[in-house]
Amino acid sequence: MNIINSASVQGDLIILGSALCWALYSTLGKAHLQSHDAHWTTSLSMAFGTIMLIPFMMVTESPTIPSNPISWLYLIILGVFCSGLAYLWWYQILVEEETSKVGFFLFFIPTVSIAVANLLLFEIPSLNFLAGIFLVVLGIIIAEQS
């Protein structure tokens, strides 16, 4: 068995790559905030991220444009109010604090997005989601203590 081709090692490498990309993203974002405000930095980040994802989406997915107006409403709410506001607040906090001190608050972004999606879609949160919220909050409390 080739250890490099195992799913476990591949997953670990993806997580490592993700952490390195996030560190680079945060460092560059902090530097960008020296000469631009949080609103502009968030807008630029979202636009650049969208542009970078489009080619991968076209290759790996079968994208369709929603025809239902309610689907558009949900996309706008999740995009603007969940992700958009979360990243705006991230950059506003990053202006005042060190990256290493605020990085763990990013774990709230998917948590809030899923919670809002549950509310909009009238879904009951799963036990896994509730356990995840508990772990995120517990992790942030522990990180704040140290």
C-alpha positions as CSV (number, residue, x, y, z in Angstrom):
1,M,0.0,0.0,0.0
2,N,1.3,3.4,-1.0
3,I,1.0,5.7,2.1
4,I,0.9,8.9,0.0
5,N,-2.2,7.7,-1.9
6,S,-4.2,6.8,1.2
7,A,-7.3,8.9,1.7
8,S,-6.2,9.8,5.3
9,V,-2.9,11.3,4.1
10,Q,-4.6,13.1,1.2
11,G,-7.1,14.6,3.7
12,D,-4.3,15.7,6.0
13,L,-2.5,17.3,3.2
14,I,-5.6,19.2,2.1
15,I,-6.1,20.4,5.7
16,L,-2.5,21.5,5.9
17,G,-2.8,23.3,2.6
18,S,-6.0,25.0,3.8
19,A,-4.3,26.2,7.0
20,L,-1.4,27.6,5.0
21,C,-3.8,29.3,2.5
22,W,-5.7,30.8,5.4
23,A,-2.5,32.1,7.1
24,L,-1.5,33.7,3.8
25,Y,-5.0,35.1,3.2
26,S,-5.0,36.6,6.8
27,T,-1.5,38.1,6.5
28,L,-2.2,39.7,3.1
29,G,-5.6,40.9,4.3
30,K,-4.0,42.5,7.3
31,A,-1.4,44.2,5.1
32,H,-4.1,45.4,2.7
33,L,-6.0,46.9,5.7
34,Q,-3.1,49.3,6.2
35,S,-4.1,51.3,3.2
36,H,-7.8,50.4,2.6
37,D,-10.9,50.1,4.8
38,A,-12.6,46.9,5.8
39,H,-15.5,47.4,3.4
40,W,-13.2,47.7,0.4
41,T,-11.1,44.7,1.5
42,T,-14.1,42.5,2.0
43,S,-15.5,43.4,-1.4
44,L,-12.2,42.8,-3.1
45,S,-11.8,39.5,-1.3
46,M,-15.3,38.3,-2.2
47,A,-14.9,39.3,-5.8
48,F,-11.5,37.7,-6.2
49,G,-12.6,34.5,-4.4
50,T,-15.7,34.2,-6.7
51,I,-13.6,34.7,-9.8
52,M,-11.0,32.1,-8.7
53,L,-13.8,29.5,-8.0
54,I,-15.6,29.8,-11.3
55,P,-13.2,27.7,-13.3
56,F,-13.1,25.0,-10.7
57,M,-16.9,25.0,-10.5
58,M,-17.2,24.6,-14.2
59,V,-14.9,21.6,-14.2
60,T,-16.1,19.8,-11.1
61,E,-19.8,20.6,-10.9
62,S,-22.8,20.9,-13.2
63,P,-23.7,24.5,-12.5
64,T,-27.3,25.7,-13.1
65,I,-28.8,29.1,-12.6
66,P,-31.7,29.1,-10.2
67,S,-35.0,29.9,-11.9
68,N,-37.0,30.1,-8.7
69,P,-37.1,33.7,-7.1
70,I,-37.1,32.2,-3.6
71,S,-33.9,30.4,-4.4
72,W,-32.3,33.7,-5.4
73,L,-33.6,35.3,-2.2
74,Y,-32.0,32.5,-0.1
75,L,-28.7,32.9,-2.0
76,I,-28.7,36.6,-1.5
77,I,-29.5,36.2,2.2
78,L,-26.8,33.6,2.8
79,G,-24.2,35.4,0.6
80,V,-24.7,38.9,1.9
81,F,-25.9,38.5,5.5
82,C,-24.1,35.3,6.5
83,S,-20.8,35.2,4.6
84,G,-20.6,38.9,3.6
85,L,-21.2,40.3,7.1
86,A,-19.0,37.7,8.7
87,Y,-16.1,38.6,6.5
88,L,-16.8,42.3,7.0
89,W,-16.7,41.9,10.7
90,W,-13.6,39.7,10.4
91,Y,-11.8,42.5,8.6
92,Q,-13.1,45.2,11.0
93,I,-11.7,43.2,13.9
94,L,-8.5,42.5,12.1
95,V,-7.9,46.3,11.8
96,E,-7.7,46.5,15.6
97,E,-6.3,43.1,16.6
98,E,-3.5,40.8,15.7
99,T,-4.3,38.0,13.3
100,S,-3.3,35.3,15.7
101,K,-5.7,36.7,18.3
102,V,-8.8,36.7,16.2
103,G,-8.3,33.8,13.8
104,F,-10.4,31.3,15.8
105,F,-13.5,33.5,15.4
106,L,-13.7,32.4,11.8
107,F,-15.1,29.1,13.0
108,F,-18.4,31.0,13.6
109,I,-18.8,31.7,9.8
110,P,-20.0,28.2,8.8
111,T,-21.9,27.9,12.1
112,V,-23.9,31.0,11.5
113,S,-24.4,30.2,7.8
114,I,-25.9,26.8,8.7
115,A,-28.0,28.2,11.5
116,V,-29.5,30.8,9.1
117,A,-30.0,28.2,6.4
118,N,-31.9,26.0,9.0
119,L,-34.1,29.0,9.9
120,L,-34.8,29.9,6.3
121,L,-35.5,26.4,5.2
122,F,-37.5,25.6,8.3
123,E,-35.1,22.7,9.1
124,I,-34.5,21.2,12.5
125,P,-30.7,21.3,13.2
126,S,-29.1,17.9,13.4
127,L,-27.4,16.6,16.5
128,N,-24.1,16.8,14.7
129,F,-24.7,20.5,14.0
130,L,-25.6,21.2,17.6
131,A,-22.5,19.2,18.8
132,G,-20.4,21.2,16.3
133,I,-21.7,24.5,17.7
134,F,-20.9,23.4,21.2
135,L,-17.3,22.4,20.1
136,V,-16.8,25.7,18.3
137,V,-18.0,27.8,21.3
138,L,-16.0,25.6,23.7
139,G,-12.9,25.9,21.5
140,I,-13.2,29.7,21.4
141,I,-13.7,29.9,25.2
142,I,-10.5,27.7,25.7
143,A,-8.6,29.8,23.2
144,E,-9.7,33.0,24.9
145,Q,-8.5,31.7,28.3
146,S,-5.0,31.0,27.2
